């Protein structure tokens, strides 16, 4: 399963999830795409999970209709050092999240 990592997350984060096929939005050639267009591109390419740090995405898009699961990493900042502690829980969530679901990891 390929999982796009949205631009707002640091690119090196993908190396922490090496057992998943993580591709950055930049690698996909989707830089600068608005969320709605990004979700459409994901559907066209067969992606079903988006990994992001954008906590507002769920309020801006109809994710049920988009048939995309969203895993949101919630930390005090988008710095890699703040996101790294979330990786073990993110792995568990990536294994169980279903299209249309939004699951936050962290933020406790």
Backbone torsions as a table, in degrees:
resi	resn	phi	psi	omega
1	UNK	NA	127.7	176.0
2	UNK	-92.0	139.2	-177.9
3	UNK	-129.7	119.2	175.5
4	UNK	-75.9	140.7	174.9
5	UNK	-104.4	116.2	-174.7
6	UNK	-65.1	156.9	-175.2
7	UNK	-59.1	-28.0	-176.2
8	UNK	-72.7	-13.6	177.8
9	UNK	-94.7	146.0	179.6
10	UNK	-65.8	134.7	-177.3
11	UNK	-57.0	-38.1	-179.4
12	UNK	-62.9	-12.9	178.7
13	UNK	-58.9	-30.8	-178.5
14	UNK	-61.8	-29.6	179.6
15	UNK	-70.2	-22.1	178.3
16	UNK	-79.5	-11.9	179.0
17	UNK	-120.8	44.8	-173.4
18	UNK	-62.5	-22.4	179.0
19	UNK	-78.7	-1.4	174.1
20	UNK	-115.5	156.3	177.4
21	UNK	-90.7	84.5	-178.9
22	UNK	-92.7	130.4	174.9
23	UNK	-127.0	133.7	178.8
24	UNK	-74.8	155.8	177.4
25	UNK	-59.4	-35.4	178.3
26	UNK	-63.2	-45.1	178.3
27	UNK	-60.8	-32.8	-179.1
28	UNK	-77.5	-10.7	-176.3
29	UNK	80.8	20.7	-176.3
30	UNK	-105.9	20.7	-179.6
31	UNK	-57.4	139.9	175.2
32	UNK	76.2	2.9	179.3
33	UNK	-72.9	137.9	174.2
34	UNK	-68.9	159.4	-175.3
35	UNK	-55.9	-43.8	-179.4
36	UNK	-61.3	-43.9	179.0
37	UNK	-68.1	-38.4	177.5
38	UNK	-60.2	-44.0	178.7
39	UNK	-64.2	-38.8	177.0
40	UNK	-63.9	-43.5	177.9
41	UNK	-62.4	-40.1	178.4
42	UNK	-59.8	-46.2	178.9
43	UNK	-60.6	-44.1	-179.6
44	UNK	-61.1	-34.9	-177.0
45	UNK	-92.7	-1.0	176.2
46	UNK	85.1	14.1	176.6
47	UNK	-77.6	142.7	179.6
48	UNK	-122.6	-7.1	-179.8
49	UNK	-130.9	136.2	174.0
50	UNK	-117.3	130.5	176.6
51	UNK	-104.4	124.3	-172.9
52	UNK	-148.5	168.3	169.2
53	UNK	-114.7	5.2	-178.6
54	UNK	-79.3	101.6	-176.8
55	UNK	-75.5	-12.5	-178.7
56	UNK	-91.9	-11.0	-175.4
57	UNK	-54.2	-41.8	-178.0
58	UNK	-63.1	-24.8	-179.3
59	UNK	-91.7	-15.1	-175.8
60	UNK	-98.4	-19.5	-173.8
61	UNK	-132.7	151.9	173.9
62	UNK	-88.5	94.2	-174.1
63	UNK	-75.0	-27.2	174.7
64	UNK	-62.1	-48.5	-179.2
65	UNK	-66.6	-34.6	-178.9
66	UNK	-73.5	-13.7	-179.8
67	UNK	57.3	38.1	-179.6
68	UNK	-123.5	133.7	172.0
69	UNK	-86.9	145.1	179.6
70	UNK	-125.8	128.0	174.3
71	UNK	-111.2	117.4	-176.6
72	UNK	-106.0	122.2	175.5
73	UNK	-88.7	119.6	-175.4
74	UNK	-114.0	112.1	179.0
75	UNK	-137.1	178.1	-178.8
76	UNK	-68.3	-20.9	175.0
77	UNK	-154.9	176.6	177.6
78	UNK	-91.6	11.4	178.1
79	UNK	-68.8	144.9	179.8
80	UNK	-55.5	-42.0	-178.3
81	UNK	-62.4	-30.3	178.2
82	UNK	-80.9	-26.3	-177.8
83	UNK	-87.5	-26.2	-176.8
84	UNK	-55.2	-40.8	178.8
85	UNK	-62.6	-16.8	-178.8
86	UNK	-85.1	-12.5	-172.6
87	UNK	-58.7	-45.7	179.7
88	UNK	-57.0	-43.5	178.1
89	UNK	-70.9	-34.6	177.7
90	UNK	-61.4	-39.6	178.2
91	UNK	-59.8	-45.5	-180.0
92	UNK	-61.7	-42.6	-178.5
93	UNK	-67.9	-41.6	-180.0
94	UNK	-59.8	-27.7	-179.8
95	UNK	-78.6	-18.4	-173.7
96	UNK	-121.6	-14.6	-175.0
97	UNK	-65.0	142.4	-178.8
98	UNK	-114.6	153.0	178.1
99	UNK	-51.3	136.1	-179.4
100	UNK	93.3	-16.2	179.7
101	UNK	-85.6	150.5	172.0
102	UNK	-125.0	121.2	179.6
103	UNK	-124.7	127.0	175.2
104	UNK	-91.9	136.9	176.0
105	UNK	-115.4	121.0	-178.7
106	UNK	97.7	-158.3	176.8
107	UNK	71.5	21.2	-177.7
108	UNK	-84.7	NA	NA
